[in-house]
Amino acid sequence: MNYELARFNMVEQQIRTWNVLDTPVLQALSHLPRERFVPMAYQSLAYTDTDIPIGHGESLLAARIDARLAQDLQLKATDRALAAGARRARAK
């Protein structure tokens, strides 16, 4: 799988269309290898518009959600953020 192309398409087709236009946020997501943060079985889904299970009932949020949060919080490179609880994966 071409992760660089998938990352580019995610930014252009998912992030920007959600009105996330903050340059630092777009640059960060253009370089962040999301596939490294999910189990190997889900790496091909790292750039899809969906939450991805990461184990123990937790999930990695869709990138558009993280992007909107980062933009709305107006985070700076010197800021630190703590995710105090991640969204639970939905039971099927």
Secondary structure, DSSP 8 states (H G I E B T S, - for coil): --HHHHHHHHIIIIIGGGT---HHHHHHHHH--GGGGS-GGGGGGTTSSS-EEEETTEEE--HHHHHHHHHHHT--TT------S--B----
